[in-house]
Amino acid sequence: MNNTEAVIELIERWHTTKSWAESLICEYIGIENACDILQHEYRGKRQLGDSDWYYRTHGVGVDVLKEGNKGGIDFDFDQKNPDSYRLREFMIKQLNDGKLTKKYYRELLQDKQVWREAYDFATSKT
């Protein structure tokens, strides 16, 4: 897998994980729409029930993760697709959680220029 293919795969995983996180939020908070978590009474950093998952609201988005910056996703409700920063952070969380094969993402993680070029090329294809 080349760097662009790795980023394209990462974007697909980001969308799947975003959908999963929205369902998790609705289930544990007891709300109908995940974006309702932005209401005043849900704001802050809190554990999702007795699970290993936490959420942290920010601006128009939410970060869903496990302790140690593992797994999960950070997204804004007003953005359909991840920007470069959020997708790179998603990659780090997924690597920390053992959900990605390191050999395919090592260069993307270590070299920001390689990341930027692969991200720009991948997003021009989707």
N, C-alpha and C positions, 0 to 999 in steps of 0.2 A: 504494500500500500504506500503510495507517495503522500507527500504532505497535504496536497490539495484534497485527495481522497479522504485522508484522515479528518480534515476539517469538515468536509461534506458529511461524513459519518457522524461527527460530533454535533453538527447542526441538527441532524435527524434525531439523535439521542436527546438533544436539548428540548426539542418539541415534545417528544414522548415523556420526558421527565417533567416538563412544565405541566402537562395534562395530569400526570400522576400526582404532582404536588398540589394542584388545585383540588383534586378529589380528596386528598389527605386532609387538607385544610377544612374543606366542607364537612367531612366526616367527623373530625375531632372537635371542631369549633361548633358544629351544629348550625351552619349557615347554608343558604341555598346557592349563593354565588361566591366564589373565592375572593373576588374583589371587595366583598363586604368586610373582609378582615382589616381594611383600611379605616373602618369606623373607629371612633375614639375609644370605645370600650375594649377593643381588641389590640390596640397599638402597643408596641414594645417588643421585648424578647420574652417568649414563653415556651414552655414545653408543650408538645401536642399530646395531651392525655398522659398515659403511662408508657408511651412509646419512646424510642431513642431519638426521636426527631424534635427539633426546636424550630420556631420561626422568629424572625425579626422583621418588623415592618420598617419601611423607609420611604419617604416621599410617596410616590404612586406605585410602590412595589413591595415585594416581600422576599426574604432570603429564607429558604427552608434547608436545614442542614443538621448533621449530627455533630456532637462535640469534636473538637480537633479539626474543624473545617473539612469534614469528610462527607462525601455524598451530597445529594440534594442539588439545589439550584437557586439562583438569584435572578429575579425577573421583575420587570415593570408591567403592570396591567395594561398600559397604553401602548405597548410595543409588541408587534406581532412576531418579530424576529430578534435574535440576540445581537447586540452590538459587539464589536471586537473585544472590548474589556470584559463584558459579562460572559462571553463564550470562553475566553481564556481562563477566567476564574472558575467556570463550570468544569473545564478540562482539569484544572488543578484539584478541585473537589473530587472528581471522579477518579483521578489517579490516586489521590490519598485514600480513597475507599477501595482501591483494587478493582475498579470496574472497567478500566481501560488497560490495554496491553502497552506497557511503557515503551517498548522499542518503536512503536509507531508514532509516539507523541513526544519522545525525548527531545528531538531537534526543535520541534515547535515550542516546547517549554523553555529550552535553553537560549534560543536566538530570537529576539523580538522582531528582527527584520524578516526572518524566515516566516515567523508567525503572521506578520502583517501581509506579506506577499501571498501566502497560502490562503489567508482569510479573504483578502480582496478578490483573488481569482475564484475561490469557491463561491462567494456571495454573488459574483457576476454570473455564475452558472445556475443559481437557484432562483 
